[in-house]
Amino acid sequence: EKTFSTLSEFPERGVYPKELLKLGIREYREIFFKPYRIIYRVMDKNVYVLLIVDGRRDMQSLLQRRLLDA
C-alpha cells in the first residue's frame, strides 16, 4: 500500500522499463516491489497502474502482448 501512495505523490520516480526503452517507448514507467514489477503510465497528473507482474516472467513478450498489441 505504501508503494502506491508514494507513487501517487512522486509518479516520475519510476524508471522506463528496459524492454520498452529498447524500442524507444517512454510512455510507461515501472517501480519494483520484489519480486513484482509495477508498470504504470502518467497521464494528465493521474497515475494508471497497468500491470503488476512477477518480474521473473518473460517480460519482453508480456509487455508486447499487453501494452503494445492492445
mmJSON file of the N, C-alpha and C atoms, coordinates in Angstrom:
{"data_MODEL":{"atom_site":{
"group_PDB":["ATOM","ATOM","ATOM","ATOM","ATOM","ATOM","ATOM","ATOM","ATOM","ATOM","ATOM","ATOM","ATOM","ATOM","ATOM","ATOM","ATOM","ATOM","ATOM","ATOM","ATOM","ATOM","ATOM","ATOM","ATOM","ATOM","ATOM","ATOM","ATOM","ATOM","ATOM","ATOM","ATOM","ATOM","ATOM","ATOM","ATOM","ATOM","ATOM","ATOM","ATOM","ATOM","ATOM","ATOM","ATOM","ATOM","ATOM","ATOM","ATOM","ATOM","ATOM","ATOM","ATOM","ATOM","ATOM","ATOM","ATOM","ATOM","ATOM","ATOM","ATOM","ATOM","ATOM","ATOM","ATOM","ATOM","ATOM","ATOM","ATOM","ATOM","ATOM","ATOM","ATOM","ATOM","ATOM","ATOM","ATOM","ATOM","ATOM","ATOM","ATOM","ATOM","ATOM","ATOM","ATOM","ATOM","ATOM","ATOM","ATOM","ATOM","ATOM","ATOM","ATOM","ATOM","ATOM","ATOM","ATOM","ATOM","ATOM","ATOM","ATOM","ATOM","ATOM","ATOM","ATOM","ATOM","ATOM","ATOM","ATOM","ATOM","ATOM","ATOM","ATOM","ATOM","ATOM","ATOM","ATOM","ATOM","ATOM","ATOM","ATOM","ATOM","ATOM","ATOM","ATOM","ATOM","ATOM","ATOM","ATOM","ATOM","ATOM","ATOM","ATOM","ATOM","ATOM","ATOM","ATOM","ATOM","ATOM","ATOM","ATOM","ATOM","ATOM","ATOM","ATOM","ATOM","ATOM","ATOM","ATOM","ATOM","ATOM","ATOM","ATOM","ATOM","ATOM","ATOM","ATOM","ATOM","ATOM","ATOM","ATOM","ATOM","ATOM","ATOM","ATOM","ATOM","ATOM","ATOM","ATOM","ATOM","ATOM","ATOM","ATOM","ATOM","ATOM","ATOM","ATOM","ATOM","ATOM","ATOM","ATOM","ATOM","ATOM","ATOM","ATOM","ATOM","ATOM","ATOM","ATOM","ATOM","ATOM","ATOM","ATOM","ATOM","ATOM","ATOM","ATOM","ATOM","ATOM","ATOM","ATOM","ATOM","ATOM","ATOM","ATOM","ATOM","ATOM","ATOM","ATOM","ATOM"],
"id":[1,2,3,4,5,6,7,8,9,10,11,12,13,14,15,16,17,18,19,20,21,22,23,24,25,26,27,28,29,30,31,32,33,34,35,36,37,38,39,40,41,42,43,44,45,46,47,48,49,50,51,52,53,54,55,56,57,58,59,60,61,62,63,64,65,66,67,68,69,70,71,72,73,74,75,76,77,78,79,80,81,82,83,84,85,86,87,88,89,90,91,92,93,94,95,96,97,98,99,100,101,102,103,104,105,106,107,108,109,110,111,112,113,114,115,116,117,118,119,120,121,122,123,124,125,126,127,128,129,130,131,132,133,134,135,136,137,138,139,140,141,142,143,144,145,146,147,148,149,150,151,152,153,154,155,156,157,158,159,160,161,162,163,164,165,166,167,168,169,170,171,172,173,174,175,176,177,178,179,180,181,182,183,184,185,186,187,188,189,190,191,192,193,194,195,196,197,198,199,200,201,202,203,204,205,206,207,208,209,210],
"type_symbol":["N","C","C","N","C","C","N","C","C","N","C","C","N","C","C","N","C","C","N","C","C","N","C","C","N","C","C","N","C","C","N","C","C","N","C","C","N","C","C","N","C","C","N","C","C","N","C","C","N","C","C","N","C","C","N","C","C","N","C","C","N","C","C","N","C","C","N","C","C","N","C","C","N","C","C","N","C","C","N","C","C","N","C","C","N","C","C","N","C","C","N","C","C","N","C","C","N","C","C","N","C","C","N","C","C","N","C","C","N","C","C","N","C","C","N","C","C","N","C","C","N","C","C","N","C","C","N","C","C","N","C","C","N","C","C","N","C","C","N","C","C","N","C","C","N","C","C","N","C","C","N","C","C","N","C","C","N","C","C","N","C","C","N","C","C","N","C","C","N","C","C","N","C","C","N","C","C","N","C","C","N","C","C","N","C","C","N","C","C","N","C","C","N","C","C","N","C","C","N","C","C","N","C","C","N","C","C","N","C","C"],
"label_atom_id":["N","CA","C","N","CA","C","N","CA","C","N","CA","C","N","CA","C","N","CA","C","N","CA","C","N","CA","C","N","CA","C","N","CA","C","N","CA","C","N","CA","C","N","CA","C","N","CA","C","N","CA","C","N","CA","C","N","CA","C","N","CA","C","N","CA","C","N","CA","C","N","CA","C","N","CA","C","N","CA","C","N","CA","C","N","CA","C","N","CA","C","N","CA","C","N","CA","C","N","CA","C","N","CA","C","N","CA","C","N","CA","C","N","CA","C","N","CA","C","N","CA","C","N","CA","C","N","CA","C","N","CA","C","N","CA","C","N","CA","C","N","CA","C","N","CA","C","N","CA","C","N","CA","C","N","CA","C","N","CA","C","N","CA","C","N","CA","C","N","CA","C","N","CA","C","N","CA","C","N","CA","C","N","CA","C","N","CA","C","N","CA","C","N","CA","C","N","CA","C","N","CA","C","N","CA","C","N","CA","C","N","CA","C","N","CA","C","N","CA","C","N","CA","C","N","CA","C","N","CA","C","N","CA","C","N","CA","C","N","CA","C","N","CA","C"],
"label_alt_id":[null,null,null,null,null,null,null,null,null,null,null,null,null,null,null,null,null,null,null,null,null,null,null,null,null,null,null,null,null,null,null,null,null,null,null,null,null,null,null,null,null,null,null,null,null,null,null,null,null,null,null,null,null,null,null,null,null,null,null,null,null,null,null,null,null,null,null,null,null,null,null,null,null,null,null,null,null,null,null,null,null,null,null,null,null,null,null,null,null,null,null,null,null,null,null,null,null,null,null,null,null,null,null,null,null,null,null,null,null,null,null,null,null,null,null,null,null,null,null,null,null,null,null,null,null,null,null,null,null,null,null,null,null,null,null,null,null,null,null,null,null,null,null,null,null,null,null,null,null,null,null,null,null,null,null,null,null,null,null,null,null,null,null,null,null,null,null,null,null,null,null,null,null,null,null,null,null,null,null,null,null,null,null,null,null,null,null,null,null,null,null,null,null,null,null,null,null,null,null,null,null,null,null,null,null,null,null,null,null,null],
"label_comp_id":["GLU","GLU","GLU","LYS","LYS","LYS","THR","THR","THR","PHE","PHE","PHE","SER","SER","SER","THR","THR","THR","LEU","LEU","LEU","SER","SER","SER","GLU","GLU","GLU","PHE","PHE","PHE","PRO","PRO","PRO","GLU","GLU","GLU","ARG","ARG","ARG","GLY","GLY","GLY","VAL","VAL","VAL","TYR","TYR","TYR","PRO","PRO","PRO","LYS","LYS","LYS","GLU","GLU","GLU","LEU","LEU","LEU","LEU","LEU","LEU","LYS","LYS","LYS","LEU","LEU","LEU","GLY","GLY","GLY","ILE","ILE","ILE","ARG","ARG","ARG","GLU","GLU","GLU","TYR","TYR","TYR","ARG","ARG","ARG","GLU","GLU","GLU","ILE","ILE","ILE","PHE","PHE","PHE","PHE","PHE","PHE","LYS","LYS","LYS","PRO","PRO","PRO","TYR","TYR","TYR","ARG","ARG","ARG","ILE","ILE","ILE","ILE","ILE","ILE","TYR","TYR","TYR","ARG","ARG","ARG","VAL","VAL","VAL","MET","MET","MET","ASP","ASP","ASP","LYS","LYS","LYS","ASN","ASN","ASN","VAL","VAL","VAL","TYR","TYR","TYR","VAL","VAL","VAL","LEU","LEU","LEU","LEU","LEU","LEU","ILE","ILE","ILE","VAL","VAL","VAL","ASP","ASP","ASP","GLY","GLY","GLY","ARG","ARG","ARG","ARG","ARG","ARG","ASP","ASP","ASP","MET","MET","MET","GLN","GLN","GLN","SER","SER","SER","LEU","LEU","LEU","LEU","LEU","LEU","GLN","GLN","GLN","ARG","ARG","ARG","ARG","ARG","ARG","LEU","LEU","LEU","LEU","LEU","LEU","ASP","ASP","ASP","ALA","ALA","ALA"],
"label_asym_id":["A","A","A","A","A","A","A","A","A","A","A","A","A","A","A","A","A","A","A","A","A","A","A","A","A","A","A","A","A","A","A","A","A","A","A","A","A","A","A","A","A","A","A","A","A","A","A","A","A","A","A","A","A","A","A","A","A","A","A","A","A","A","A","A","A","A","A","A","A","A","A","A","A","A","A","A","A","A","A","A","A","A","A","A","A","A","A","A","A","A","A","A","A","A","A","A","A","A","A","A","A","A","A","A","A","A","A","A","A","A","A","A","A","A","A","A","A","A","A","A","A","A","A","A","A","A","A","A","A","A","A","A","A","A","A","A","A","A","A","A","A","A","A","A","A","A","A","A","A","A","A","A","A","A","A","A","A","A","A","A","A","A","A","A","A","A","A","A","A","A","A","A","A","A","A","A","A","A","A","A","A","A","A","A","A","A","A","A","A","A","A","A","A","A","A","A","A","A","A","A","A","A","A","A","A","A","A","A","A","A"],
"label_entity_id":["1","1","1","1","1","1","1","1","1","1","1","1","1","1","1","1","1","1","1","1","1","1","1","1","1","1","1","1","1","1","1","1","1","1","1","1","1","1","1","1","1","1","1","1","1","1","1","1","1","1","1","1","1","1","1","1","1","1","1","1","1","1","1","1","1","1","1","1","1","1","1","1","1","1","1","1","1","1","1","1","1","1","1","1","1","1","1","1","1","1","1","1","1","1","1","1","1","1","1","1","1","1","1","1","1","1","1","1","1","1","1","1","1","1","1","1","1","1","1","1","1","1","1","1","1","1","1","1","1","1","1","1","1","1","1","1","1","1","1","1","1","1","1","1","1","1","1","1","1","1","1","1","1","1","1","1","1","1","1","1","1","1","1","1","1","1","1","1","1","1","1","1","1","1","1","1","1","1","1","1","1","1","1","1","1","1","1","1","1","1","1","1","1","1","1","1","1","1","1","1","1","1","1","1","1","1","1","1","1","1"],
"label_seq_id":[1,1,1,2,2,2,3,3,3,4,4,4,5,5,5,6,6,6,7,7,7,8,8,8,9,9,9,10,10,10,11,11,11,12,12,12,13,13,13,14,14,14,15,15,15,16,16,16,17,17,17,18,18,18,19,19,19,20,20,20,21,21,21,22,22,22,23,23,23,24,24,24,25,25,25,26,26,26,27,27,27,28,28,28,29,29,29,30,30,30,31,31,31,32,32,32,33,33,33,34,34,34,35,35,35,36,36,36,37,37,37,38,38,38,39,39,39,40,40,40,41,41,41,42,42,42,43,43,43,44,44,44,45,45,45,46,46,46,47,47,47,48,48,48,49,49,49,50,50,50,51,51,51,52,52,52,53,53,53,54,54,54,55,55,55,56,56,56,57,57,57,58,58,58,59,59,59,60,60,60,61,61,61,62,62,62,63,63,63,64,64,64,65,65,65,66,66,66,67,67,67,68,68,68,69,69,69,70,70,70],
"pdbx_PDB_ins_code":[null,null,null,null,null,null,null,null,null,null,null,null,null,null,null,null,null,null,null,null,null,null,null,null,null,null,null,null,null,null,null,null,null,null,null,null,null,null,null,null,null,null,null,null,null,null,null,null,null,null,null,null,null,null,null,null,null,null,null,null,null,null,null,null,null,null,null,null,null,null,null,null,null,null,null,null,null,null,null,null,null,null,null,null,null,null,null,null,null,null,null,null,null,null,null,null,null,null,null,null,null,null,null,null,null,null,null,null,null,null,null,null,null,null,null,null,null,null,null,null,null,null,null,null,null,null,null,null,null,null,null,null,null,null,null,null,null,null,null,null,null,null,null,null,null,null,null,null,null,null,null,null,null,null,null,null,null,null,null,null,null,null,null,null,null,null,null,null,null,null,null,null,null,null,null,null,null,null,null,null,null,null,null,null,null,null,null,null,null,null,null,null,null,null,null,null,null,null,null,null,null,null,null,null,null,null,null,null,null,null],
"Cartn_x":[0.83,0.0,0.877,1.961,2.864,3.482,3.76,4.33,3.417,2.119,1.169,0.953,0.969,0.765,1.943,3.159,4.299,4.329,3.781,3.707,2.807,1.707,0.813,1.451,2.315,2.993,4.171,4.881,6.079,6.031,5.128,4.958,6.168,7.0,8.163,9.334,9.183,10.299,10.61,9.645,9.868,10.799,11.3,12.194,11.426,11.975,11.374,11.709,10.726,11.04,12.07,13.129,14.228,13.767,12.779,12.277,11.594,10.944,10.279,11.246,12.191,13.184,14.0,14.276,14.996,14.243,12.917,12.073,11.805,12.383,12.198,10.886,10.243,8.947,9.178,8.709,8.89,7.56,6.496,5.17,4.905,5.631,5.378,6.569,6.281,7.324,7.094,8.084,7.928,8.633,8.101,8.753,8.793,9.658,9.852,9.376,8.681,8.257,8.504,9.767,10.267,9.326,9.068,9.607,8.777,7.898,6.969,7.494,7.037,7.279,5.915,5.812,4.556,4.739,4.015,4.11,2.954,3.258,2.214,2.456,1.458,1.526,0.981,1.619,1.171,0.524,-0.733,-1.455,-2.267,-2.021,-2.77,-2.778,-1.62,-1.435,-2.109,-2.575,-3.154,-2.194,-2.149,-1.304,-2.209,-1.946,-2.717,-1.805,-2.105,-1.337,-1.888,-1.016,-1.43,-1.119,-0.018,0.393,1.09,0.803,1.575,1.945,3.207,3.622,4.873,4.996,6.182,7.347,8.359,9.494,10.31,10.052,10.789,10.189,9.074,8.432,9.156,8.795,9.337,8.682,9.327,8.731,8.623,9.569,9.525,8.221,7.9,6.675,5.432,5.457,4.304,4.006,5.026,4.814,4.342,4.908,4.484,3.021,2.653,1.285,0.287,0.617,-0.343,-0.389,0.74,0.777,0.834,1.57,1.781,0.745,0.258,-0.724,-2.148,-2.323,-3.678,-4.266],
"Cartn_y":[-1.189,0.0,1.256,1.232,2.381,2.642,1.578,1.715,2.545,2.281,3.001,4.433,4.663,6.032,6.924,6.397,7.209,7.384,6.431,6.547,7.71,7.885,8.996,10.347,10.369,11.607,11.925,10.903,11.074,10.151,10.399,9.479,9.392,10.4,10.389,9.606,9.05,8.34,7.014,6.452,5.175,5.307,4.181,4.142,3.603,3.849,3.289,1.801,0.953,-0.475,-0.696,-1.416,-1.582,-2.239,-3.124,-3.797,-2.817,-1.807,-0.803,0.295,0.605,1.628,1.228,-0.073,-0.569,-0.26,-0.16,0.136,1.633,2.435,3.875,4.338,3.485,3.815,4.34,5.561,6.204,6.648,5.969,6.308,5.66,4.597,3.802,3.871,3.689,3.647,2.415,2.111,0.977,1.242,0.621,0.575,-0.894,-1.201,-2.581,-2.776,-3.848,-4.303,-5.797,-6.169,-7.524,-8.595,-9.618,-9.85,-9.202,-8.294,-7.736,-6.477,-6.306,-5.071,-4.429,-3.166,-2.434,-1.475,-1.727,-0.927,0.062,1.326,2.346,3.424,4.273,5.378,6.626,7.756,9.031,9.821,10.211,10.997,12.066,13.315,14.441,14.411,14.222,14.197,13.013,12.045,10.82,9.668,8.738,7.557,6.353,5.647,4.457,3.242,2.351,1.114,0.137,-0.326,-1.2,-2.662,-2.923,-4.301,-4.406,-5.467,-5.871,-7.316,-7.543,-8.87,-9.34,-10.638,-11.262,-10.969,-10.327,-9.922,-11.065,-12.288,-13.44,-13.982,-13.419,-13.863,-13.288,-13.791,-13.275,-11.919,-10.871,-9.539,-8.988,-9.3,-8.789,-9.208,-10.482,-10.992,-10.45,-10.419,-9.946,-8.482,-7.642,-6.22,-5.986,-6.707,-6.545,-6.942,-8.056,-8.553,-7.649,-7.199,-6.448,-4.958,-4.363,-2.914,-2.478,-3.18,-2.726,-3.266,-4.471,-5.055,-4.653,-3.984,-3.611,-2.52],
"Cartn_z":[0.0,0.0,0.0,0.769,0.82,-0.552,-1.28,-2.621,-3.502,-3.427,-4.265,-3.795,-2.496,-2.019,-2.395,-2.328,-2.74,-4.254,-4.97,-6.424,-6.818,-6.119,-6.445,-6.104,-5.105,-4.726,-5.638,-6.083,-6.908,-8.122,-9.056,-10.188,-11.112,-11.128,-12.02,-11.442,-10.263,-9.627,-10.293,-11.007,-11.67,-12.859,-13.294,-14.454,-15.653,-16.829,-18.032,-18.086,-18.364,-18.488,-19.592,-19.281,-20.238,-21.531,-21.44,-22.638,-23.591,-23.038,-23.868,-24.292,-23.434,-23.752,-24.974,-25.116,-26.297,-27.582,-27.474,-28.632,-28.778,-27.879,-27.924,-27.312,-26.528,-25.922,-24.515,-24.276,-22.977,-22.379,-22.726,-22.203,-20.853,-20.565,-19.375,-18.434,-17.161,-16.141,-15.277,-14.466,-13.56,-12.244,-11.221,-9.917,-9.51,-8.586,-8.167,-6.737,-6.541,-5.225,-5.252,-5.008,-5.265,-4.745,-5.57,-6.908,-8.012,-7.642,-8.621,-9.289,-10.519,-11.262,-11.471,-11.149,-11.299,-12.467,-13.536,-14.755,-14.742,-14.95,-14.89,-15.929,-16.066,-17.019,-16.336,-16.57,-16.019,-17.151,-16.942,-17.947,-17.231,-17.597,-17.013,-15.485,-14.898,-13.439,-12.758,-13.535,-12.985,-13.231,-12.292,-12.416,-12.659,-13.752,-14.101,-14.014,-13.09,-12.968,-13.993,-14.877,-15.967,-15.703,-15.043,-14.781,-13.436,-12.744,-11.574,-11.858,-12.165,-12.614,-11.888,-11.828,-11.263,-12.205,-11.711,-12.526,-13.092,-12.673,-13.184,-14.477,-14.907,-16.149,-17.359,-18.535,-19.793,-20.056,-19.599,-19.646,-21.055,-21.908,-23.284,-23.957,-23.897,-24.524,-23.836,-22.522,-21.768,-22.061,-22.031,-22.295,-23.719,-24.637,-26.026,-26.183,-25.613,-25.741,-25.022,-23.82,-23.008,-23.305,-23.665,-23.839,-25.295,-26.104,-27.475,-28.449,-28.21,-29.116,-28.777,-27.656,-27.215,-28.078],
"occupancy":[1.0,1.0,1.0,1.0,1.0,1.0,1.0,1.0,1.0,1.0,1.0,1.0,1.0,1.0,1.0,1.0,1.0,1.0,1.0,1.0,1.0,1.0,1.0,1.0,1.0,1.0,1.0,1.0,1.0,1.0,1.0,1.0,1.0,1.0,1.0,1.0,1.0,1.0,1.0,1.0,1.0,1.0,1.0,1.0,1.0,1.0,1.0,1.0,1.0,1.0,1.0,1.0,1.0,1.0,1.0,1.0,1.0,1.0,1.0,1.0,1.0,1.0,1.0,1.0,1.0,1.0,1.0,1.0,1.0,1.0,1.0,1.0,1.0,1.0,1.0,1.0,1.0,1.0,1.0,1.0,1.0,1.0,1.0,1.0,1.0,1.0,1.0,1.0,1.0,1.0,1.0,1.0,1.0,1.0,1.0,1.0,1.0,1.0,1.0,1.0,1.0,1.0,1.0,1.0,1.0,1.0,1.0,1.0,1.0,1.0,1.0,1.0,1.0,1.0,1.0,1.0,1.0,1.0,1.0,1.0,1.0,1.0,1.0,1.0,1.0,1.0,1.0,1.0,1.0,1.0,1.0,1.0,1.0,1.0,1.0,1.0,1.0,1.0,1.0,1.0,1.0,1.0,1.0,1.0,1.0,1.0,1.0,1.0,1.0,1.0,1.0,1.0,1.0,1.0,1.0,1.0,1.0,1.0,1.0,1.0,1.0,1.0,1.0,1.0,1.0,1.0,1.0,1.0,1.0,1.0,1.0,1.0,1.0,1.0,1.0,1.0,1.0,1.0,1.0,1.0,1.0,1.0,1.0,1.0,1.0,1.0,1.0,1.0,1.0,1.0,1.0,1.0,1.0,1.0,1.0,1.0,1.0,1.0,1.0,1.0,1.0,1.0,1.0,1.0,1.0,1.0,1.0,1.0,1.0,1.0],
"B_iso_or_equiv":[0.0,0.0,0.0,0.0,0.0,0.0,0.0,0.0,0.0,0.0,0.0,0.0,0.0,0.0,0.0,0.0,0.0,0.0,0.0,0.0,0.0,0.0,0.0,0.0,0.0,0.0,0.0,0.0,0.0,0.0,0.0,0.0,0.0,0.0,0.0,0.0,0.0,0.0,0.0,0.0,0.0,0.0,0.0,0.0,0.0,0.0,0.0,0.0,0.0,0.0,0.0,0.0,0.0,0.0,0.0,0.0,0.0,0.0,0.0,0.0,0.0,0.0,0.0,0.0,0.0,0.0,0.0,0.0,0.0,0.0,0.0,0.0,0.0,0.0,0.0,0.0,0.0,0.0,0.0,0.0,0.0,0.0,0.0,0.0,0.0,0.0,0.0,0.0,0.0,0.0,0.0,0.0,0.0,0.0,0.0,0.0,0.0,0.0,0.0,0.0,0.0,0.0,0.0,0.0,0.0,0.0,0.0,0.0,0.0,0.0,0.0,0.0,0.0,0.0,0.0,0.0,0.0,0.0,0.0,0.0,0.0,0.0,0.0,0.0,0.0,0.0,0.0,0.0,0.0,0.0,0.0,0.0,0.0,0.0,0.0,0.0,0.0,0.0,0.0,0.0,0.0,0.0,0.0,0.0,0.0,0.0,0.0,0.0,0.0,0.0,0.0,0.0,0.0,0.0,0.0,0.0,0.0,0.0,0.0,0.0,0.0,0.0,0.0,0.0,0.0,0.0,0.0,0.0,0.0,0.0,0.0,0.0,0.0,0.0,0.0,0.0,0.0,0.0,0.0,0.0,0.0,0.0,0.0,0.0,0.0,0.0,0.0,0.0,0.0,0.0,0.0,0.0,0.0,0.0,0.0,0.0,0.0,0.0,0.0,0.0,0.0,0.0,0.0,0.0,0.0,0.0,0.0,0.0,0.0,0.0],
"pdbx_formal_charge":[null,null,null,null,null,null,null,null,null,null,null,null,null,null,null,null,null,null,null,null,null,null,null,null,null,null,null,null,null,null,null,null,null,null,null,null,null,null,null,null,null,null,null,null,null,null,null,null,null,null,null,null,null,null,null,null,null,null,null,null,null,null,null,null,null,null,null,null,null,null,null,null,null,null,null,null,null,null,null,null,null,null,null,null,null,null,null,null,null,null,null,null,null,null,null,null,null,null,null,null,null,null,null,null,null,null,null,null,null,null,null,null,null,null,null,null,null,null,null,null,null,null,null,null,null,null,null,null,null,null,null,null,null,null,null,null,null,null,null,null,null,null,null,null,null,null,null,null,null,null,null,null,null,null,null,null,null,null,null,null,null,null,null,null,null,null,null,null,null,null,null,null,null,null,null,null,null,null,null,null,null,null,null,null,null,null,null,null,null,null,null,null,null,null,null,null,null,null,null,null,null,null,null,null,null,null,null,null,null,null],
"auth_seq_id":[1,1,1,2,2,2,3,3,3,4,4,4,5,5,5,6,6,6,7,7,7,8,8,8,9,9,9,10,10,10,11,11,11,12,12,12,13,13,13,14,14,14,15,15,15,16,16,16,17,17,17,18,18,18,19,19,19,20,20,20,21,21,21,22,22,22,23,23,23,24,24,24,25,25,25,26,26,26,27,27,27,28,28,28,29,29,29,30,30,30,31,31,31,32,32,32,33,33,33,34,34,34,35,35,35,36,36,36,37,37,37,38,38,38,39,39,39,40,40,40,41,41,41,42,42,42,43,43,43,44,44,44,45,45,45,46,46,46,47,47,47,48,48,48,49,49,49,50,50,50,51,51,51,52,52,52,53,53,53,54,54,54,55,55,55,56,56,56,57,57,57,58,58,58,59,59,59,60,60,60,61,61,61,62,62,62,63,63,63,64,64,64,65,65,65,66,66,66,67,67,67,68,68,68,69,69,69,70,70,70],
"auth_comp_id":["GLU","GLU","GLU","LYS","LYS","LYS","THR","THR","THR","PHE","PHE","PHE","SER","SER","SER","THR","THR","THR","LEU","LEU","LEU","SER","SER","SER","GLU","GLU","GLU","PHE","PHE","PHE","PRO","PRO","PRO","GLU","GLU","GLU","ARG","ARG","ARG","GLY","GLY","GLY","VAL","VAL","VAL","TYR","TYR","TYR","PRO","PRO","PRO","LYS","LYS","LYS","GLU","GLU","GLU","LEU","LEU","LEU","LEU","LEU","LEU","LYS","LYS","LYS","LEU","LEU","LEU","GLY","GLY","GLY","ILE","ILE","ILE","ARG","ARG","ARG","GLU","GLU","GLU","TYR","TYR","TYR","ARG","ARG","ARG","GLU","GLU","GLU","ILE","ILE","ILE","PHE","PHE","PHE","PHE","PHE","PHE","LYS","LYS","LYS","PRO","PRO","PRO","TYR","TYR","TYR","ARG","ARG","ARG","ILE","ILE","ILE","ILE","ILE","ILE","TYR","TYR","TYR","ARG","ARG","ARG","VAL","VAL","VAL","MET","MET","MET","ASP","ASP","ASP","LYS","LYS","LYS","ASN","ASN","ASN","VAL","VAL","VAL","TYR","TYR","TYR","VAL","VAL","VAL","LEU","LEU","LEU","LEU","LEU","LEU","ILE","ILE","ILE","VAL","VAL","VAL","ASP","ASP","ASP","GLY","GLY","GLY","ARG","ARG","ARG","ARG","ARG","ARG","ASP","ASP","ASP","MET","MET","MET","GLN","GLN","GLN","SER","SER","SER","LEU","LEU","LEU","LEU","LEU","LEU","GLN","GLN","GLN","ARG","ARG","ARG","ARG","ARG","ARG","LEU","LEU","LEU","LEU","LEU","LEU","ASP","ASP","ASP","ALA","ALA","ALA"],
"auth_asym_id":["A","A","A","A","A","A","A","A","A","A","A","A","A","A","A","A","A","A","A","A","A","A","A","A","A","A","A","A","A","A","A","A","A","A","A","A","A","A","A","A","A","A","A","A","A","A","A","A","A","A","A","A","A","A","A","A","A","A","A","A","A","A","A","A","A","A","A","A","A","A","A","A","A","A","A","A","A","A","A","A","A","A","A","A","A","A","A","A","A","A","A","A","A","A","A","A","A","A","A","A","A","A","A","A","A","A","A","A","A","A","A","A","A","A","A","A","A","A","A","A","A","A","A","A","A","A","A","A","A","A","A","A","A","A","A","A","A","A","A","A","A","A","A","A","A","A","A","A","A","A","A","A","A","A","A","A","A","A","A","A","A","A","A","A","A","A","A","A","A","A","A","A","A","A","A","A","A","A","A","A","A","A","A","A","A","A","A","A","A","A","A","A","A","A","A","A","A","A","A","A","A","A","A","A","A","A","A","A","A","A"],
"auth_atom_id":["N","CA","C","N","CA","C","N","CA","C","N","CA","C","N","CA","C","N","CA","C","N","CA","C","N","CA","C","N","CA","C","N","CA","C","N","CA","C","N","CA","C","N","CA","C","N","CA","C","N","CA","C","N","CA","C","N","CA","C","N","CA","C","N","CA","C","N","CA","C","N","CA","C","N","CA","C","N","CA","C","N","CA","C","N","CA","C","N","CA","C","N","CA","C","N","CA","C","N","CA","C","N","CA","C","N","CA","C","N","CA","C","N","CA","C","N","CA","C","N","CA","C","N","CA","C","N","CA","C","N","CA","C","N","CA","C","N","CA","C","N","CA","C","N","CA","C","N","CA","C","N","CA","C","N","CA","C","N","CA","C","N","CA","C","N","CA","C","N","CA","C","N","CA","C","N","CA","C","N","CA","C","N","CA","C","N","CA","C","N","CA","C","N","CA","C","N","CA","C","N","CA","C","N","CA","C","N","CA","C","N","CA","C","N","CA","C","N","CA","C","N","CA","C","N","CA","C","N","CA","C","N","CA","C","N","CA","C","N","CA","C","N","CA","C"],
"pdbx_PDB_model_num":[1,1,1,1,1,1,1,1,1,1,1,1,1,1,1,1,1,1,1,1,1,1,1,1,1,1,1,1,1,1,1,1,1,1,1,1,1,1,1,1,1,1,1,1,1,1,1,1,1,1,1,1,1,1,1,1,1,1,1,1,1,1,1,1,1,1,1,1,1,1,1,1,1,1,1,1,1,1,1,1,1,1,1,1,1,1,1,1,1,1,1,1,1,1,1,1,1,1,1,1,1,1,1,1,1,1,1,1,1,1,1,1,1,1,1,1,1,1,1,1,1,1,1,1,1,1,1,1,1,1,1,1,1,1,1,1,1,1,1,1,1,1,1,1,1,1,1,1,1,1,1,1,1,1,1,1,1,1,1,1,1,1,1,1,1,1,1,1,1,1,1,1,1,1,1,1,1,1,1,1,1,1,1,1,1,1,1,1,1,1,1,1,1,1,1,1,1,1,1,1,1,1,1,1,1,1,1,1,1,1]
}}}
